[in-house]
Amino acid sequence: MTLLQRILGALLAVVLVVVGFVFAWVILVVAAALALVIWGWLWWRTRELRRAVERGVPPQTGVIVEGEYRVEREEHRLEDDDRPEGPRR
């Protein structure tokens, strides 16, 4: 390799490294801006909840459904199997 080729190769390497850093910084700035926008949106959406917590009052979250419930356990019986019906003895 000649001296000129080595100098041009070194210059090209430096230029590529600088371009890589520029693109990396652009990606980091875009990611930081996106994170800031998401944080601002979450902060704005939860402001009423924070105010209610400061006052010690439960926040108004919407419709309250009242009622009773019963837990029913599922029982597995042989008659419930998905086996084809055959002659019974």
N, C-alpha and C positions, 0 to 999 in steps of 0.2 A: 504494500500500500504506500502510496506517496504521501508526502506531508500534507498536501492540499486535501486529499481524501480524508485523512484523520481529522483535520481541522473542521471540514464540513460535517463529518460524522458527529464530532463533539458539539458543534453548533446545533445540529439537528436534534441531538439528544437533549440539550438544554431547552430548546424551543418546545419540544414535546413535553418535557417535565413542567414547564411553565404553563402550557395549555392545559395539561392535566390538572394542575392546581387551580387554574381559573374555573374549569368545569366543576371541580370538587367544591369550590367556594360557592358557585352558583347553586349547586344542588343543596348545600347546607343552608344557604340563605332562603331558598324556597321552602325547605323543610321547617326552618325556624318560623317563617311567616305563616305557614300552614298550622303549625302548633300554636302560635299566638292567636290565630283566628279561632281555632277549636276551643282554646282556653277561654277566650272572650265570650264565645257562644255559651259554653257551659256556665260561666260566671253569671251571664245575663239570665239564663234559664233558671238558675237556682237562687236568685236574689230574694224571691218571696219566701222560700224555705228558710233562708238564713235569717230574715227578719222575724219570722214566726218563732224560730228557735231562740233568738235574742229576747223576745217578749215572753217566752215560756208558754206559748199557746200552740196547740197542735195545728199544723197547716191544713188548709182546705185542699184536699186532694181530689175531690170529685164526689161521685155517688157512693153512698154507703149502703151495702146490701146486708140486711140482717136476716137470720134464719137459723134453722137447726140442721144438723146433719147426722147421719148414722153410718158407721163403717160396716160394710157387709163383706164378709170373707168369701172368697170364691171357693166353692167345693168342687172337686173333680170326681166325677162318677164314671163308671165304666160305660154307661149308656151314652155318655156325651162324647165318647171317642169318635174319631172320624174313620173308623174301620168300616169296611163294607158289611152290610147286614147279611149274615149267613143263616143257615137253618139253626134254630135253637133246639137244644135237647133238654 
